[in-house]
Amino acid sequence: QSTQIYGVSLGGAIVKDKLFFFVNGEFDYNLAPSSFYAGYSPLSITAADARIIANRYATLTGYDGGGFSRRNVVKKSGSLVARLDWNINERNNLTLRYNYLNASKDEYANNAALFSFNGSAYALANQTHSVVAELNSRISSAVFNELRIGYNRITDEGKSDRLLPYVQISKLYDTPSDGRNNNIRVCIGTNPYNGMNHLVQNSVSIADNISIYTGDHTITFGTQNEIFTNKVTYIANAFGTYTYNTIADFLVDNSSAYLRNYAVGSPAIRSSMAQFGLYAQDEWQVVQNFKLTYGLRLDIPVVFNSPRENQEFNTSEIAQKYGVRTDAKPRTDILLSPRIGFRWNIAESRTALSVLRGGVGLFTGKIPFVWITNCFSNTGMTQRGYALYNDQTPAFGEEP
């Protein structure tokens, strides 16, 4: 096992006392060998049995499953941070920040109950671009303003070596012998949950805060708004998943189950949503050692477009009974979040400070809109599928 980290930073003034830059880059690489592989112990599948399965899969597909010996599991990431600071004048300062991340992690794990060929592993790849502009302004000696505008693009994707049917063998033999571990499930082919798995998220954010200092009070008014667009492509069992009871069944293509899902039209599902926020807060220095903070936040989550209508379901008995529809979307509500808190400096000396803090409120976090996209893809109008069993299953590679 090994870990390597490389980094470099560079910063300085472009224009003295006026314009500055900073750049930082880092690369991390982590490698660890897999713990379970064919023939490593009596608990594992033997190399001979793995070779039989690999040869049969190669006959059917032209690919041997990627091998079955020990493999390395890799995690790696590269990141970049770039920043510009501009002192426009005595009252205004502008900051531009750019963050970039490109990372991937191998998803591969075997154990005494499951053995997957090396080619069934996949890499979870993430790429992030983030740009933020921040303008800080001193309007007067008592009024300050902070404006932030940002853009984020996040791409998550599962990457497989090949896009081929997935095979599961429930147990090796009807009657185990020669010390074989018969209580192990063996899998070969493209992971059924990763062959078609791609997510792109774009978001634009605008926030502005005005702070007013008036004696014992610091009053803040602000707004925070984010608009999201998501493009999701996810279909499980997109290339077919075959289940065989034993190796012998696999050799003669006698499957016990077959699953497949497929897109109706374009497999990509698009959605657009937003969350708008307004807030006000007052920090009141009641007396020298006691501060009271109170405020109110309003959040308004909005779903702009609707999932597709499934007329057959919408007119069904169960839909009528429970009042549900596939094309329904969450209504737009105002979420109120009041809060109040205090800080009391009970006692203070040159060497110690005793502080009591407390507060109560209602708090609403950022809505995880990407979860809602499942409602867009599971209407029955964008993808369909079927499950066939025993004598109904097709021959390998054939579709009903």
C-alpha positions as CSV (number, residue, x, y, z in Angstrom):
1,Q,0.0,0.0,0.0
2,S,1.3,3.5,-0.8
3,T,0.2,7.1,-0.6
4,Q,1.8,9.9,-2.6
5,I,1.0,13.6,-2.2
6,Y,2.4,16.4,-4.4
7,G,1.7,20.1,-4.0
8,V,2.8,23.5,-5.1
9,S,1.8,27.0,-4.2
10,L,2.7,30.4,-5.7
11,G,1.5,33.9,-4.7
12,G,2.4,37.5,-4.9
13,A,1.6,41.0,-6.1
14,I,0.8,41.8,-9.7
15,V,0.4,45.5,-8.9
16,K,1.9,46.7,-5.6
17,D,-0.7,47.2,-2.9
18,K,-3.4,46.9,-5.5
19,L,-3.7,43.5,-7.2
20,F,-2.6,40.1,-5.8
21,F,-2.7,36.5,-7.0
22,F,-2.4,33.0,-5.4
23,V,-2.4,29.6,-7.0
24,N,-2.2,26.2,-5.3
25,G,-2.2,22.7,-6.9
26,E,-2.2,19.3,-5.3
27,F,-2.2,15.7,-6.5
28,D,-3.0,12.7,-4.2
29,Y,-2.5,9.1,-5.2
30,N,-3.4,6.1,-3.0
31,L,-2.9,2.5,-4.0
32,A,-3.9,-0.6,-2.0
33,P,-4.0,-4.2,-3.1
34,S,-7.2,-6.1,-3.0
35,S,-7.6,-8.5,0.0
36,F,-9.5,-11.3,-1.7
37,Y,-8.6,-12.9,-5.1
38,A,-9.0,-16.3,-6.7
39,G,-7.0,-19.0,-5.0
40,Y,-5.7,-16.9,-2.1
41,S,-7.2,-19.2,0.6
42,P,-9.7,-22.1,1.0
43,L,-12.5,-19.5,1.5
44,S,-12.1,-18.1,-2.0
45,I,-13.0,-19.4,-5.4
46,T,-10.2,-21.5,-6.9
47,A,-8.1,-20.3,-9.8
48,A,-9.3,-23.3,-11.8
49,D,-13.0,-22.5,-11.3
50,A,-12.3,-18.9,-12.1
51,R,-10.6,-19.9,-15.4
52,I,-13.6,-22.0,-16.4
53,I,-16.0,-19.0,-15.8
54,A,-13.6,-16.6,-17.6
55,N,-13.3,-18.8,-20.6
56,R,-17.0,-19.3,-21.0
57,Y,-17.7,-15.5,-20.7
58,A,-15.0,-14.9,-23.3
59,T,-16.7,-17.3,-25.6
60,L,-20.0,-15.4,-25.2
61,T,-18.7,-11.9,-25.3
62,G,-15.0,-11.8,-26.4
63,Y,-14.0,-10.5,-23.0
64,D,-12.6,-12.7,-20.2
65,G,-14.0,-10.5,-17.3
66,G,-10.8,-8.6,-16.7
67,G,-8.9,-11.3,-14.8
68,F,-9.2,-12.8,-11.3
69,S,-5.8,-12.3,-9.7
70,R,-4.9,-9.7,-7.1
71,R,-5.6,-6.2,-8.4
72,N,-4.8,-2.7,-7.0
73,V,-7.6,-0.5,-5.7
74,V,-6.8,3.2,-6.6
75,K,-8.0,6.5,-5.3
76,K,-6.6,9.6,-6.9
77,S,-7.5,13.3,-7.0
78,G,-6.1,16.5,-8.5
79,S,-7.1,19.9,-7.2
80,L,-6.4,23.5,-8.2
81,V,-7.2,26.8,-6.3
82,A,-6.6,30.1,-8.0
83,R,-7.4,33.5,-6.5
84,L,-7.2,37.2,-7.4
85,D,-7.6,40.0,-4.9
86,W,-8.1,43.6,-6.2
87,N,-8.1,46.6,-3.9
88,I,-10.2,48.8,-6.2
89,N,-10.2,51.8,-3.9
90,E,-10.4,52.6,-0.2
91,R,-14.0,51.5,-0.1
92,N,-14.2,48.5,-2.4
93,N,-12.4,45.1,-2.6
94,L,-13.0,42.4,-5.2
95,T,-12.0,38.8,-4.9
96,L,-12.2,36.1,-7.6
97,R,-11.8,32.5,-6.7
98,Y,-11.7,29.4,-8.9
99,N,-11.7,25.8,-7.5
100,Y,-11.2,22.7,-9.6
101,L,-11.3,19.0,-8.5
102,N,-10.8,15.9,-10.5
103,A,-11.0,12.7,-8.5
104,S,-11.8,9.1,-8.9
105,K,-12.1,6.1,-6.6
106,D,-12.1,2.4,-7.6
107,E,-15.2,0.5,-6.3
108,Y,-14.0,-3.0,-5.9
109,A,-14.4,-5.3,-2.9
110,N,-14.6,-9.1,-2.5
111,N,-15.2,-11.2,0.5
112,A,-15.8,-14.8,1.5
113,A,-19.4,-14.7,0.3
114,L,-18.9,-12.8,-3.0
115,F,-16.2,-12.9,-5.7
116,S,-16.3,-10.4,-8.6
117,F,-13.9,-10.5,-11.5
118,N,-11.6,-7.5,-11.9
119,G,-13.6,-6.1,-14.8
120,S,-16.7,-5.8,-12.7
121,A,-15.0,-3.0,-10.7
122,Y,-15.7,0.6,-11.7
123,A,-14.3,4.0,-10.9
124,L,-16.5,6.7,-9.4
125,A,-15.3,9.8,-11.1
126,N,-16.0,13.4,-9.9
127,Q,-15.2,16.6,-11.6
128,T,-16.0,20.0,-10.0
129,H,-15.6,23.5,-11.3
130,S,-16.5,26.4,-9.0
131,V,-16.2,30.2,-9.6
132,V,-17.0,32.8,-7.0
133,A,-16.8,36.6,-7.3
134,E,-17.1,38.5,-4.0
135,L,-17.3,42.3,-3.7
136,N,-16.9,43.9,-0.3
137,S,-17.9,47.6,0.0
138,R,-17.8,50.2,2.7
139,I,-20.8,52.4,2.0
140,S,-20.3,54.6,5.0
141,S,-18.6,54.4,8.4
142,A,-21.6,52.4,9.7
143,V,-22.9,50.5,6.6
144,F,-21.1,47.6,4.8
145,N,-22.2,45.4,1.9
146,E,-21.0,42.0,0.8
147,L,-22.1,40.7,-2.6
148,R,-21.3,37.1,-3.8
149,I,-22.0,35.6,-7.2
150,G,-21.0,32.0,-7.9
151,Y,-21.3,29.2,-10.4
152,N,-20.8,25.5,-9.8
153,R,-20.7,22.5,-12.2
154,I,-20.4,19.1,-10.7
155,T,-20.1,15.9,-12.8
156,D,-20.4,12.4,-11.2
157,E,-19.9,9.3,-13.3
158,G,-19.4,5.7,-12.9
159,K,-16.8,4.4,-15.4
160,S,-16.5,0.7,-16.4
161,D,-14.0,-1.0,-18.6
162,R,-16.6,-2.6,-20.8
163,L,-20.4,-2.4,-21.3
164,L,-21.5,-6.0,-21.3
165,P,-24.2,-8.2,-19.7
166,Y,-23.7,-9.1,-16.0
167,V,-23.6,-12.7,-14.9
168,Q,-24.3,-14.0,-11.3
169,I,-23.6,-17.6,-10.4
170,S,-25.4,-18.4,-7.1
171,K,-23.1,-21.3,-6.1
172,L,-20.3,-23.1,-7.8
173,Y,-21.6,-26.7,-7.8
174,D,-24.6,-28.7,-6.8
175,T,-22.4,-31.0,-4.7
176,P,-19.2,-29.3,-3.5
177,S,-16.0,-31.4,-3.3
178,D,-12.2,-31.2,-3.0
179,G,-12.5,-28.6,-0.2
180,R,-14.1,-26.0,-2.5
181,N,-16.0,-23.1,-0.9
182,N,-19.5,-23.6,-2.4
183,N,-21.1,-20.8,-0.4
184,I,-19.7,-18.1,-2.6
185,R,-21.5,-16.0,-5.3
186,V,-19.5,-15.3,-8.4
187,C,-20.1,-12.3,-10.6
188,I,-18.6,-11.4,-14.0
189,G,-19.4,-8.5,-16.4
190,T,-20.4,-4.9,-16.1
191,N,-21.7,-3.9,-12.7
192,P,-25.5,-3.7,-13.2
193,Y,-25.8,-0.4,-11.3
194,N,-23.0,1.4,-13.0
195,G,-23.2,0.7,-16.8
196,M,-25.4,3.7,-17.3
197,N,-24.8,6.2,-14.4
198,H,-24.1,9.8,-15.1
199,L,-25.0,13.0,-13.2
200,V,-24.4,16.7,-14.1
201,Q,-25.4,19.4,-11.7
202,N,-25.2,23.1,-12.5
203,S,-26.0,25.8,-10.0
204,V,-25.9,29.6,-9.9
205,S,-25.9,31.5,-6.6
206,I,-26.4,35.1,-5.7
207,A,-26.1,36.4,-2.2
208,D,-26.0,39.9,-0.7
209,N,-25.6,41.0,2.9
210,I,-25.9,44.5,4.3
211,S,-24.5,45.1,7.8
212,I,-25.5,48.2,9.8
213,Y,-23.6,49.2,12.9
214,T,-25.6,51.5,15.2
215,G,-24.1,51.7,18.7
216,D,-25.1,48.5,20.6
217,H,-26.8,46.9,17.6
218,T,-25.4,45.2,14.5
219,I,-28.2,44.7,12.1
220,T,-27.9,42.4,9.0
221,F,-30.2,42.1,6.1
222,G,-29.6,39.6,3.4
223,T,-30.7,37.3,0.6
224,Q,-29.3,34.0,-0.6
225,N,-30.6,32.5,-3.9
226,E,-29.5,29.3,-5.8
227,I,-30.8,28.0,-9.0
228,F,-30.1,24.4,-10.0
229,T,-30.3,22.3,-13.1
230,N,-29.7,18.5,-13.0
231,K,-29.2,16.0,-15.8
232,V,-29.4,12.4,-14.6
233,T,-28.8,9.3,-16.7
234,Y,-29.3,6.2,-14.6
235,I,-30.6,2.8,-15.7
236,A,-29.9,-0.3,-13.6
237,N,-29.4,-3.6,-15.5
238,A,-29.1,-1.6,-18.7
239,F,-27.1,-4.4,-20.5
240,G,-29.0,-7.3,-18.9
241,T,-28.3,-9.3,-15.8
242,Y,-28.3,-13.2,-15.9
243,T,-28.5,-15.4,-12.9
244,Y,-27.3,-19.0,-13.1
245,N,-27.6,-21.5,-10.2
246,T,-24.2,-23.2,-10.8
247,I,-21.2,-23.2,-13.1
248,A,-22.6,-26.2,-14.9
249,D,-25.8,-24.1,-15.7
250,F,-23.6,-21.3,-17.0
251,L,-21.7,-23.5,-19.3
252,V,-24.9,-24.6,-21.0
253,D,-26.7,-21.2,-20.8
254,N,-29.4,-22.5,-18.4
255,S,-30.2,-19.2,-16.6
256,S,-32.7,-19.0,-13.8
257,A,-33.5,-15.3,-14.1
258,Y,-32.9,-12.4,-16.5
259,L,-33.4,-8.7,-15.7
260,R,-33.2,-5.7,-18.0
261,N,-34.3,-2.1,-18.0
262,Y,-34.2,0.2,-21.0
263,A,-34.9,3.8,-21.9
264,V,-38.0,5.1,-23.7
265,G,-36.6,7.8,-25.9
266,S,-33.6,9.7,-24.4
267,P,-32.3,8.2,-21.2
268,A,-31.3,11.6,-19.8
269,I,-33.7,13.1,-17.2
270,R,-33.6,16.9,-16.8
271,S,-35.0,19.0,-13.9
272,S,-34.7,22.6,-12.7
273,M,-35.2,23.8,-9.2
274,A,-34.3,26.7,-7.0
275,Q,-34.1,27.9,-3.4
276,F,-34.6,31.6,-2.5
277,G,-33.9,33.0,0.9
278,L,-34.3,36.2,2.8
279,Y,-33.2,36.9,6.3
280,A,-32.7,39.6,9.0
281,Q,-30.7,39.5,12.2
282,D,-29.8,41.8,15.1
283,E,-26.9,41.4,17.4
284,W,-27.7,43.5,20.5
285,Q,-25.0,44.1,23.1
286,V,-27.5,44.5,26.0
287,V,-24.8,45.2,28.5
288,Q,-21.0,44.8,28.4
289,N,-21.0,41.1,29.3
290,F,-24.3,40.0,27.7
291,K,-25.1,39.8,23.9
292,L,-28.5,38.8,22.5
293,T,-28.9,37.6,18.9
294,Y,-32.2,37.2,17.2
295,G,-33.4,36.9,13.7
296,L,-35.8,35.4,11.1
297,R,-35.0,33.5,7.8
298,L,-37.4,32.7,5.0
299,D,-36.6,30.0,2.5
300,I,-38.7,29.3,-0.6
301,P,-37.8,26.0,-2.4
302,V,-39.2,25.9,-6.0
303,V,-39.5,23.0,-8.5
304,F,-39.9,24.6,-11.9
305,N,-40.7,21.6,-14.2
306,S,-42.8,18.5,-13.6
307,P,-42.2,14.8,-14.1
308,R,-43.9,13.2,-17.1
309,E,-47.5,12.3,-16.8
310,N,-48.4,8.6,-16.7
311,Q,-52.1,8.5,-17.6
312,E,-52.5,4.8,-16.9
313,F,-51.2,5.1,-13.4
314,N,-52.9,8.5,-12.7
315,T,-56.3,6.9,-13.5
316,S,-55.6,3.7,-11.6
317,E,-57.4,2.7,-8.4
318,I,-54.4,3.2,-6.1
319,A,-53.7,6.7,-7.5
320,Q,-57.3,7.7,-7.1
321,K,-57.4,6.3,-3.6
322,Y,-54.3,8.1,-2.3
323,G,-54.6,11.2,-4.5
324,V,-51.2,10.8,-6.2
325,R,-49.9,11.5,-9.7
326,T,-46.6,10.9,-11.4
327,D,-46.6,14.5,-12.8
328,A,-47.2,16.1,-9.4
329,K,-44.4,18.2,-7.9
330,P,-43.9,19.7,-4.4
331,R,-45.8,22.9,-3.9
332,T,-44.0,26.1,-3.2
333,D,-44.1,26.9,0.5
334,I,-42.4,29.5,2.6
335,L,-40.3,27.9,5.3
336,L,-39.9,30.2,8.3
337,S,-36.9,29.8,10.6
338,P,-36.9,32.0,13.6
339,R,-34.1,31.8,16.1
340,I,-32.8,33.6,19.2
341,G,-29.5,33.1,21.1
342,F,-27.4,34.7,23.8
343,R,-23.8,34.9,25.0
344,W,-23.1,35.7,28.7
345,N,-19.6,36.3,29.9
346,I,-20.2,35.2,33.5
347,A,-16.7,35.9,34.9
348,E,-13.4,37.0,33.4
349,S,-9.9,37.3,34.8
350,R,-6.5,37.7,33.3
351,T,-6.1,33.9,32.9
352,A,-9.7,32.6,32.5
353,L,-13.1,33.3,31.0
354,S,-16.4,31.7,31.9
355,V,-19.0,31.9,29.2
356,L,-22.6,30.6,29.0
357,R,-24.2,30.3,25.6
358,G,-27.7,29.2,24.7
359,G,-30.3,29.5,22.0
360,V,-33.4,28.0,20.4
361,G,-34.7,28.1,16.8
362,L,-36.0,26.3,13.8
363,F,-33.4,25.6,11.1
364,T,-33.8,24.6,7.5
365,G,-30.8,23.4,5.5
366,K,-30.3,23.4,1.8
367,I,-32.8,21.1,0.0
368,P,-31.1,18.0,-1.5
369,F,-32.8,18.6,-4.9
370,V,-30.9,15.8,-6.6
371,W,-32.9,13.2,-4.5
372,I,-36.1,14.5,-6.1
373,T,-34.8,13.6,-9.6
374,N,-35.7,10.0,-8.8
375,C,-39.4,11.1,-9.1
376,F,-38.6,12.3,-12.7
377,S,-37.0,9.0,-13.8
378,N,-39.5,6.6,-12.1
379,T,-42.7,7.7,-13.8
380,G,-42.9,4.6,-16.0
381,M,-42.7,6.9,-19.0
382,T,-38.9,7.4,-19.4
383,Q,-37.6,3.8,-18.7
384,R,-39.2,0.4,-18.5
385,G,-38.0,-3.1,-17.7
386,Y,-38.8,-6.7,-17.2
387,A,-37.9,-9.8,-15.2
388,L,-38.0,-13.3,-16.7
389,Y,-37.5,-16.5,-14.8
390,N,-36.6,-20.2,-15.4
391,D,-37.9,-21.4,-18.8
392,Q,-38.9,-17.9,-19.8
393,T,-35.3,-16.5,-19.8
394,P,-33.7,-15.8,-23.2
395,A,-30.5,-17.2,-24.5
396,F,-27.4,-15.2,-23.6
397,G,-27.3,-12.0,-25.7
398,E,-30.8,-12.3,-27.1
399,E,-33.6,-9.9,-26.2
400,P,-37.3,-11.0,-26.2
